[in-house]
């Protein structure tokens, strides 16, 4: 690991599991009458795992659909594999939780610190533009984030290098002066491979993956990143 804070002028953040807590989808499942009597953690885990796998397979097959559509298909599969019958309206209601996810407690104060220290802040996510707009609004971070950069703009998902290079162009920042922060290991590796400095946000105290490049920095919370960046 060789993080160089003096090179960083722009910080990009992944969205789901990094800025906002996707575990709240379990609450949406529990609260929905069609799903309430089943093992909701298993349904939630299958849903999220399949959504991630669909993005990776889509990249490999050159097949792109918006993340909203990918997420909808993953939910449909998760419900079906657990034997849960739902209507399209049921699934749309469950999907809507992604427009109202809770931010982690360290998000707003840390982004405020980084913004005041002069860093340009962006969201860089697989999420579709509409999903990211509602996430930023719901998390209350619109005053600190310059813009959201969506995979939809280049029709490819992480960890495709094209997305990270696109982000460098969109921010007007040399790619090696961007620190990309994510709780997802493959996202960090994609950023590092593309030329960014990769920051792994280890919110769950897990070991790093023994495959591929290592992160340039590991932080247990966003406050640790702010301290390294002297914000």
N, C-alpha and C positions, 0 to 999 in steps of 0.2 A: 504494500500500500504506500502510495506516494502523493498524498494530497497536497497541493500547493495553493494555499488561500490567496496569495498575492496575485495569482493569475485570474481569479474569479471576478467577473463583473456582472454576470447574469446567472440567476439560479432558476432552474425549471423544476417543477414538482409533478410527480404522478398524482393522480386524483384518488382513486379508490384504494383503500387500505393505507394510503399515505397521508392524505389530508382529511378524508372522511371515513367513517367506520362502517364497513359493509356488513358487519355482524348484525346490524339492526334489521337486515332483511329477514332474519329469523323471527323478529317480532311481528313483521308484516305477515309472515306465514302463520304464526300462532294465532294472530287476530282474525285470520280469514276463515270463515266457517267451513270452507271446502277442504281445508288442510289442517285444521286445529287438532284433530284426533290422531295424527300420525307423528312419526319421529321427525320433527321439523329440522333439527340440526343436520340429519342425514340428507334431507331434501335440499337444504340450503347449501351444503357442501357439494352435492352433486351438481347443483345449478351453477355454482361459481366455478367448479372444476371444468365442467363442460364448456362454459363460456370461454375460459382461457384456452382450452384445447381447440375449440373451433377457430379462434383467431390464429393460432399457430398453424393449424392445418390449412386454413384459408390462405395464409401467406405461401405455404409450400405448393399449393395447387393453383396459385394466381386467381383465387376466387375471393372477391371482396363483397361484403355486405356491411352496412353500418353496424356499429356496436349495439345500437338499440335492437336491431333485427337479430344479431347474433345472440344477444342476451335473451330475447324472446324465445328463440329456438331452444336455447339451453334450458330455460325454465320449462318449456313444453316437454322436453325430454325428461327432466328431473321429476316432474309430476307423473309422467307416464310410467317411468321405471319403478316408481313407488306405488303404482296402482291407484293414483288419485285422479278422479274425473273432474274436469273443470271446463267451463265455457271460455270462449275468447274474452268475454267481459271480465270473468274472474282473473284471467291471466293478466289482462291490461291493468286491473286494479292492483295486483301484486307487483307488477313491474313498476308502477308509479312510485314505489318507495325509493327508487334510485334518484328521484327528483327531490328527495327530502332527507338525505342522509346526514347524521350528526357529525360535525367536525370533531377531531380529537382536541383535547383540552389545550394542547401546546400550539395549536395551529395559528389562531389569531394573534396571540402575543408575540410569537416568533416572527411571523410575517411582518408585523408592525416594526419589530426591531430591525429586520433586514431592510425593509423599505426606508426607514429613517437613516440607516447607515449608507444608503445610496445604491443598493443593489437593485437591478431590474429583475422583477419576479414574473414568472409565467407558469401556467399550468400546461403540461405536455402529457396528453392522455389518449388512450384508445377510445374514450367516450365520444359520442357524437356531439356536434356543436350544441344542440338543444339540451342535452344532458349536462354538459359542462356549464352552460349558462345558468341553469337552475341550481347546480351544485355550488357554484361561486356565490350566487345570490343567497342560497340557504345557509351557507357556511359563514356568511358575513365577511368575506375577504375581498370584495370588489374594490375597496379603497386601496388595497396593497398590490393586487395582481394587475399587471399591465394588460394581459390578454390571455386567452386560452387557445392553445394550438391542438387541433384535433387530428387524429389519424385519418379522419374522413377527407381532409384536405389533400392527401396524397394516395388515398385508397389502399393503404397497407397498414398493418398493425405492428406493434412492438414484437420482437426486437429488431425489425428491419432497419438497417442503417439509413435508408432513405428518409425515414421519419425524423430521425435525430438531425440529419443534415438539413432537412426542411426547416426544422425548428431553429437551427443556427441562422438560416437565411431570414426567417420571419422575425427573429429578434435583432437582426443586424449585428450579430456578435460572432467573432471568430470561434469556431467550435471548441477550441482548446481553452477558451476563457469562460465556458459554461460549466457549472456544476449541476448535475441532474440528480435529484433526490427521489428515491423510490423505496417502498417496502417490498417490492417484487424483485427477486434475484435476477431473473432473466432480463428485466428492464434495465437494471444496473449494468449487467453485462453488455447489453445492446448499446447503451450509452458509451461505455468504455471502448467498445469495439469501434464505434463511430468516431471517437476522438474527444468526447467529453470527459470530465472528471466525474466518476460515478460515486455517489454517496448512498450507501445502503442504510435505510432506516429500519433498524432491527427492533421493532416494537414488541416482538414476542420472545425475545431472548433465545433465538434458534441458532444452530451452527450454520456457517456459510456452506454453500454447495461445493463439493469437491470436484467440480467440473467447470471449465471455462475460466475466463479472467476474474481476478479478485477485484473487489471495490477499492477505490482510492481512499475511502474513508468509511468507517462504520460509526453510526450514532444511535444510541438507544432512544433518543427523542430529538425533536427539532431544536430544543435549547442547546444541545451539544453542538449542532451545526453552527448556530449563531455565535457560540463562544469561539469556535475555531475561526470563523470569519470576522471575529472582533467586532461583532454588532451589538 
